[in-house]
Amino acid sequence: MKCAMISVLLGTAMLSVPTVAPAQSTMPAMTGSYSSADVGAAPIHGLDGPAFSASASDANLFQIAASRLSLARSQRSDVKNYARRMISEAQTSQQTLLASLDNDQRRIARPTTRLSAERASMLKMLRGTPRGSFDNLYLTQSARVQQGNWAAYKGYAEDGADQSLKQVAGNGVPIIEQQLQQGDALLPSALSAN
């Protein structure tokens, strides 16, 4: 009886497991469920491959640097856990992005490893923030960067010309939406975007 119940449960669980498209697929996942109103930003259309990769890389590099700073300066364990997730996901996103820039048909130049002036200024502000204000500023800045990143990813997933980067963008949209949701839940309601 136990074996039969386990088989039924496993069979039911297998039916609900989403299928994952192979990495070489050229169709983006586009499984994001947020609208512009949910995010507070509109998709950016008309980006070419180099502009999309520069924008995505800048966001990844900022999230890694800001989240590492958060591990050292945050006073809340839930914020540190969020920062660990952000580091891991931003590193994976960056590796995926860079890997997609070279293929047999074309090569897109790698984006710079330096932060844009805007993101460098944000990081400088974060470094100089008193510990008591750090967590809220980190979460607010992270959300702002994610909003911009969502706009670039969503726009490129919708109308990007390069199929490899379009796949990266389409797969990244739901991840960014999850990051926005988790970060928003950590902010005091007065600072929350929703």
C-alpha contacts under 8 A as a table, 3 or more apart, distances in Angstrom:
res1	aa1	res2	aa2	distance
1	M	4	A	5.13
1	M	5	M	6.23
2	K	5	M	5.14
2	K	6	I	6.12
3	C	6	I	5.07
3	C	7	S	6.10
4	A	7	S	5.08
4	A	8	V	6.22
5	M	8	V	5.10
5	M	9	L	6.11
6	I	9	L	5.02
6	I	10	L	5.94
7	S	10	L	5.11
7	S	11	G	5.92
8	V	11	G	5.05
8	V	12	T	6.08
9	L	12	T	5.09
9	L	13	A	6.04
10	L	13	A	4.95
10	L	14	M	6.06
11	G	14	M	5.12
11	G	15	L	6.40
12	T	15	L	5.18
12	T	16	S	6.66
13	A	16	S	5.30
13	A	17	V	6.49
14	M	17	V	5.27
21	A	25	S	6.52
22	P	25	S	5.61
25	S	28	P	7.80
25	S	167	Q	7.60
26	T	163	Q	5.49
26	T	164	S	6.29
26	T	166	K	7.73
26	T	167	Q	6.08
27	M	163	Q	7.27
27	M	166	K	7.59
27	M	167	Q	6.02
28	P	157	A	6.56
28	P	166	K	5.96
28	P	167	Q	4.12
28	P	168	V	7.24
28	P	169	A	7.20
28	P	170	G	4.51
28	P	171	N	6.34
29	A	167	Q	6.88
29	A	170	G	4.96
29	A	171	N	5.27
30	M	157	A	6.83
30	M	170	G	4.53
30	M	171	N	6.49
30	M	173	V	6.99
30	M	174	P	7.82
31	T	170	G	7.24
31	T	171	N	7.46
31	T	173	V	7.30
31	T	174	P	6.15
32	G	170	G	7.92
32	G	173	V	5.39
32	G	174	P	4.37
32	G	177	E	7.07
33	S	174	P	7.20
33	S	177	E	7.96
34	Y	37	A	7.85
34	Y	38	D	5.61
34	Y	39	V	6.71
34	Y	177	E	6.94
35	S	38	D	5.14
35	S	39	V	6.50
36	S	39	V	5.21
36	S	40	G	5.66
36	S	41	A	5.22
36	S	42	A	4.96
36	S	43	P	7.13
37	A	40	G	5.18
37	A	41	A	7.01
37	A	42	A	8.00
38	D	194	N	7.58
39	V	42	A	7.97
39	V	147	Q	6.08
39	V	150	W	7.86
39	V	180	L	7.98
40	G	147	Q	6.86
40	G	193	A	7.92
41	A	147	Q	6.08
41	A	148	G	6.97
41	A	150	W	7.88
41	A	151	A	6.10
42	A	151	A	5.65
43	P	150	W	7.25
43	P	151	A	4.01
43	P	152	A	6.12
43	P	153	Y	7.61
43	P	154	K	5.41
43	P	155	G	4.40
44	I	47	L	7.11
44	I	151	A	5.31
44	I	152	A	5.20
44	I	153	Y	8.00
44	I	154	K	7.28
44	I	155	G	4.59
44	I	156	Y	7.21
45	H	152	A	7.65
45	H	155	G	4.70
45	H	156	Y	6.39
45	H	158	E	7.76
45	H	159	D	6.56
45	H	160	G	7.83
46	G	155	G	7.62
46	G	156	Y	7.51
46	G	159	D	6.99
46	G	160	G	7.10
47	L	51	A	5.77
47	L	52	F	5.81
47	L	152	A	7.90
47	L	155	G	7.82
47	L	156	Y	6.60
47	L	160	G	6.84
48	D	51	A	5.39
48	D	52	F	6.17
48	D	160	G	6.87
48	D	161	A	7.13
49	G	52	F	5.22
49	G	53	S	6.10
49	G	108	I	7.14
49	G	160	G	7.49
49	G	161	A	7.45
49	G	162	D	6.44
49	G	165	L	7.02
50	P	53	S	5.18
50	P	54	A	6.02
50	P	108	I	6.43
50	P	109	A	6.99
50	P	111	P	7.44
51	A	54	A	5.14
51	A	55	S	6.17
52	F	55	S	5.19
52	F	56	A	6.09
52	F	152	A	6.58
52	F	153	Y	7.70
52	F	156	Y	7.16
53	S	56	A	5.13
53	S	57	S	5.88
53	S	97	L	7.03
53	S	110	R	7.81
53	S	111	P	6.51
53	S	165	L	7.98
54	A	57	S	5.20
54	A	58	D	6.05
54	A	111	P	5.07
54	A	112	T	7.29
55	S	58	D	5.22
55	S	59	A	6.37
55	S	149	N	7.24
55	S	152	A	7.15
56	A	59	A	5.25
56	A	60	N	6.23
56	A	94	Q	7.89
56	A	97	L	7.93
56	A	149	N	6.29
56	A	152	A	7.36
56	A	153	Y	7.61
57	S	60	N	5.01
57	S	61	L	6.04
57	S	94	Q	6.24
57	S	97	L	7.66
57	S	111	P	6.78
57	S	113	T	7.89
58	D	61	L	5.25
58	D	62	F	6.15
58	D	113	T	7.84
58	D	114	R	7.74
58	D	115	L	5.72
58	D	116	S	6.60
58	D	119	R	7.63
59	A	62	F	5.19
59	A	63	Q	6.15
59	A	145	V	6.18
59	A	146	Q	7.45
59	A	149	N	6.38
60	N	63	Q	5.18
60	N	64	I	6.23
60	N	90	A	4.90
60	N	91	Q	7.01
60	N	93	S	7.06
60	N	94	Q	6.17
61	L	64	I	5.19
61	L	65	A	6.22
61	L	90	A	7.38
61	L	94	Q	7.95
61	L	113	T	7.54
61	L	115	L	6.88
62	F	65	A	5.21
62	F	66	A	5.89
62	F	115	L	6.84
62	F	119	R	6.43
62	F	120	A	7.85
62	F	123	L	7.45
63	Q	66	A	5.24
63	Q	67	S	5.73
63	Q	86	M	6.52
63	Q	87	I	6.67
63	Q	90	A	6.48
63	Q	142	S	6.78
63	Q	145	V	7.94
64	I	67	S	5.26
64	I	68	R	6.09
64	I	86	M	6.89
64	I	87	I	4.85
64	I	90	A	6.24
64	I	91	Q	7.13
65	A	68	R	5.23
65	A	69	L	6.30
65	A	123	L	7.75
66	A	69	L	5.08
66	A	70	S	6.18
66	A	123	L	6.40
66	A	126	L	7.62
66	A	138	Y	7.11
66	A	142	S	7.99
67	S	70	S	4.77
67	S	71	L	6.36
67	S	83	A	4.66
67	S	84	R	6.98
67	S	86	M	6.60
67	S	87	I	6.15
67	S	138	Y	7.94
68	R	71	L	5.18
68	R	72	A	6.82
68	R	83	A	7.06
68	R	84	R	7.87
68	R	87	I	7.21
69	L	72	A	5.30
69	L	73	R	6.14
69	L	127	R	7.55
70	S	73	R	5.00
70	S	74	S	4.98
70	S	79	V	7.70
70	S	80	K	6.45
70	S	83	A	6.43
70	S	134	F	7.97
70	S	135	D	7.50
70	S	138	Y	7.18
71	L	74	S	5.95
71	L	80	K	5.38
71	L	83	A	6.64
71	L	84	R	7.57
73	R	131	R	6.55
73	R	134	F	7.24
74	S	77	S	7.68
74	S	79	V	6.78
74	S	80	K	6.42
74	S	131	R	7.14
74	S	134	F	6.55
74	S	135	D	5.74
75	Q	79	V	7.90
75	Q	131	R	7.48
75	Q	132	G	7.89
75	Q	135	D	7.20
76	R	79	V	5.35
76	R	80	K	6.40
76	R	135	D	7.55
77	S	80	K	4.97
77	S	81	N	6.15
78	D	81	N	5.04
78	D	82	Y	6.20
78	D	186	L	7.64
79	V	82	Y	4.95
79	V	83	A	6.10
79	V	135	D	7.01
79	V	186	L	7.20
80	K	83	A	4.90
80	K	84	R	6.22
81	N	84	R	5.12
81	N	85	R	6.38
82	Y	85	R	5.10
82	Y	86	M	6.18
82	Y	182	Q	7.77
82	Y	183	G	7.33
83	A	86	M	4.94
83	A	87	I	6.15
84	R	87	I	5.19
84	R	88	S	6.28
85	R	88	S	5.19
85	R	89	E	6.05
86	M	89	E	5.17
86	M	90	A	5.76
86	M	179	Q	7.73
87	I	90	A	5.25
87	I	91	Q	6.00
88	S	91	Q	5.29
88	S	92	T	6.23
89	E	92	T	5.08
89	E	93	S	5.96
90	A	93	S	4.92
90	A	94	Q	5.99
91	Q	94	Q	5.07
91	Q	95	Q	6.18
92	T	95	Q	5.14
92	T	96	T	6.11
93	S	96	T	5.13
93	S	97	L	6.02
93	S	172	G	7.67
94	Q	97	L	5.04
94	Q	98	L	6.10
95	Q	98	L	5.24
95	Q	99	A	6.05
96	T	99	A	5.15
96	T	100	S	6.25
96	T	168	V	7.24
97	L	100	S	5.25
97	L	101	L	6.74
97	L	165	L	7.39
97	L	168	V	6.66
98	L	101	L	5.42
98	L	102	D	7.84
98	L	110	R	6.83
99	A	102	D	6.42
100	S	103	N	7.17
100	S	164	S	5.92
100	S	165	L	6.33
100	S	168	V	7.65
101	L	107	R	5.91
101	L	108	I	5.13
101	L	109	A	7.15
101	L	110	R	7.09
101	L	164	S	7.82
101	L	165	L	7.53
102	D	106	R	6.46
102	D	107	R	4.73
102	D	108	I	6.47
103	N	106	R	5.73
103	N	107	R	6.35
104	D	107	R	7.94
112	T	115	L	7.78
115	L	118	E	7.89
115	L	119	R	5.84
115	L	120	A	5.49
116	S	119	R	5.31
116	S	120	A	6.00
117	A	120	A	5.11
117	A	121	S	6.07
118	E	121	S	5.18
118	E	122	M	6.33
119	R	122	M	4.95
119	R	123	L	6.19
120	A	123	L	5.11
120	A	124	K	6.16
121	S	124	K	5.03
121	S	125	M	6.21
122	M	125	M	5.11
122	M	126	L	6.21
122	M	141	Q	7.37
123	L	126	L	4.95
123	L	127	R	6.19
124	K	127	R	5.12
124	K	128	G	6.41
125	M	128	G	5.23
125	M	129	T	6.25
126	L	129	T	5.25
126	L	134	F	6.91
126	L	137	L	6.89
126	L	138	Y	6.73
129	T	133	S	6.41
129	T	134	F	5.74
130	P	133	S	5.57
130	P	134	F	6.07
131	R	134	F	4.95
131	R	135	D	7.66
132	G	135	D	7.44
133	S	136	N	5.91
133	S	137	L	6.39
134	F	137	L	5.28
134	F	138	Y	5.98
135	D	138	Y	5.13
135	D	139	L	6.17
136	N	139	L	5.20
136	N	140	T	5.99
136	N	187	L	6.47
136	N	188	P	7.95
137	L	140	T	5.03
137	L	141	Q	5.94
138	Y	141	Q	5.25
138	Y	142	S	5.97
139	L	142	S	5.02
139	L	143	A	6.14
139	L	183	G	6.21
139	L	184	D	7.74
139	L	186	L	7.63
139	L	187	L	6.74
140	T	143	A	5.19
140	T	144	R	6.27
140	T	187	L	7.75
140	T	191	L	7.58
141	Q	144	R	5.01
141	Q	145	V	6.24
142	S	145	V	5.22
142	S	146	Q	6.13
142	S	183	G	7.77
143	A	146	Q	4.95
143	A	147	Q	6.07
143	A	180	L	6.03
143	A	183	G	6.83
143	A	184	D	7.45
144	R	147	Q	5.15
144	R	148	G	6.50
145	V	148	G	5.22
145	V	149	N	6.04
146	Q	149	N	4.79
146	Q	150	W	5.86
146	Q	176	I	6.42
146	Q	179	Q	7.62
146	Q	180	L	6.61
147	Q	150	W	5.13
147	Q	151	A	6.28
147	Q	180	L	7.77
148	G	151	A	5.08
148	G	152	A	6.37
149	N	152	A	5.17
149	N	153	Y	6.04
149	N	176	I	7.60
150	W	153	Y	5.09
150	W	154	K	5.70
150	W	173	V	6.16
150	W	176	I	6.22
150	W	177	E	7.46
151	A	154	K	5.30
151	A	155	G	5.94
152	A	155	G	5.26
152	A	156	Y	6.06
153	Y	156	Y	5.24
153	Y	157	A	5.94
153	Y	169	A	4.62
153	Y	170	G	6.88
153	Y	172	G	6.77
153	Y	173	V	6.03
154	K	157	A	5.09
154	K	158	E	6.23
154	K	169	A	6.65
154	K	170	G	6.91
154	K	173	V	6.09
155	G	158	E	5.17
155	G	159	D	6.27
155	G	160	G	7.31
156	Y	159	D	5.26
156	Y	160	G	4.31
156	Y	165	L	7.92
156	Y	166	K	6.02
156	Y	169	A	6.19
156	Y	170	G	7.90
157	A	160	G	5.91
157	A	166	K	4.90
157	A	167	Q	7.01
157	A	168	V	7.97
157	A	169	A	5.03
157	A	170	G	4.80
158	E	166	K	7.84
158	E	170	G	8.00
159	D	166	K	7.98
160	G	163	Q	7.33
160	G	165	L	7.53
160	G	166	K	5.66
161	A	166	K	7.26
162	D	165	L	5.50
162	D	166	K	5.96
163	Q	166	K	4.82
163	Q	167	Q	6.15
164	S	167	Q	5.22
164	S	168	V	6.52
165	L	168	V	4.92
165	L	169	A	6.11
166	K	169	A	5.03
166	K	170	G	6.05
167	Q	170	G	5.12
167	Q	171	N	6.09
168	V	171	N	5.32
168	V	172	G	6.03
169	A	172	G	5.04
169	A	173	V	6.32
170	G	173	V	5.63
170	G	174	P	7.98
171	N	174	P	6.73
171	N	175	I	7.48
172	G	175	I	5.25
172	G	176	I	6.24
173	V	176	I	5.28
173	V	177	E	6.29
174	P	177	E	4.93
174	P	178	Q	6.25
175	I	178	Q	5.14
175	I	179	Q	6.32
176	I	179	Q	4.99
176	I	180	L	6.20
177	E	180	L	5.08
177	E	181	Q	6.20
178	Q	181	Q	5.06
178	Q	182	Q	6.14
179	Q	182	Q	5.21
179	Q	183	G	5.97
180	L	183	G	5.25
180	L	184	D	5.90
181	Q	184	D	5.19
181	Q	185	A	6.31
182	Q	185	A	5.22
182	Q	186	L	6.71
183	G	186	L	5.25
183	G	187	L	6.74
184	D	187	L	5.40
184	D	192	S	5.59
184	D	193	A	6.64
184	D	194	N	7.58
185	A	188	P	7.90
185	A	192	S	7.59
187	L	190	A	7.96
187	L	191	L	6.08
187	L	192	S	5.56
188	P	191	L	5.53
188	P	192	S	6.18
189	S	192	S	4.91
